[in-house]
C-alpha cells in the first residue's frame, strides 16, 4: 500500500523579507506572501486533498493562513512540536542588527548544532523536538492507512509548517541528520516536498 505526506512551507512574512532570526514569534503573512501562494496555486503545483486527508499545522498563524490560502478553510490538527526553531533573545532581529550584541557575536562565531541561543534552543534540541512531532504525525498517518486499507484509495496527510522544520524532517530520512547538507533541504516559501511511503516505510520524495 502506498501513502503520501505533503510538507509545505508557509508563505512570505516580514521576517523572511527582513532576514530575521525568528521562530516562536507568531507573525502573519504579508501581502507578498498571499500573492505568492495564490500564484503558485494558479500554477497548479499543490497536491489535491479530500475529506479523508489528515491536515496538520504548527498552530502559528502563518501556517494556518497559508493553509487557508491554498486549500480554503479546513479543520486541522495542531502539533506544537512542529513549530519553528526558537531563536530566543535574537527573535525578530537580523544579523546586521545583532552584530553589536556581545552575546550574539559569541554565539555566531563559535556556534555548532549544540550551541544554545540565549533564551532559545540549540539546533540539536530543535531537531529532537521536530523528530518527536513528526513521529506524532506519522502515528496519525499510519492509523489513517489502517482505516483506508479496505478502500481503493491512498492515505494522504498534509502538513503546513516551517522551513527549518522541513529541513529536519527531510534530512532525517533522506540526508545526514544534522550533518552536511542540512540546509540544502530548505524549500522556498510556499513550496515543499511530498514524501511517499510504501508498506509503511518512507521510500522516496518529490518536490512541490
Secondary structure as GFF3:
##gff-version 3
##sequence-region A 1 208
A	DSSP	beta_strand	2	9	.	.	.	ID=ss1
A	DSSP	alpha_helix	14	17	.	.	.	ID=ss2
A	DSSP	beta_strand	20	21	.	.	.	ID=ss3
A	DSSP	alpha_helix	31	42	.	.	.	ID=ss4
A	DSSP	beta_strand	54	57	.	.	.	ID=ss5
A	DSSP	alpha_helix	61	71	.	.	.	ID=ss6
A	DSSP	beta_strand	77	78	.	.	.	ID=ss7
A	DSSP	three_ten_helix	80	82	.	.	.	ID=ss8
A	DSSP	three_ten_helix	88	90	.	.	.	ID=ss9
A	DSSP	beta_strand	93	94	.	.	.	ID=ss10
A	DSSP	alpha_helix	95	98	.	.	.	ID=ss11
A	DSSP	alpha_helix	102	110	.	.	.	ID=ss12
A	DSSP	alpha_helix	123	148	.	.	.	ID=ss13
A	DSSP	beta_strand	155	161	.	.	.	ID=ss14
A	DSSP	alpha_helix	163	174	.	.	.	ID=ss15
A	DSSP	three_ten_helix	182	185	.	.	.	ID=ss16
A	DSSP	beta_strand	192	198	.	.	.	ID=ss17
A	DSSP	beta_strand	201	207	.	.	.	ID=ss18
###
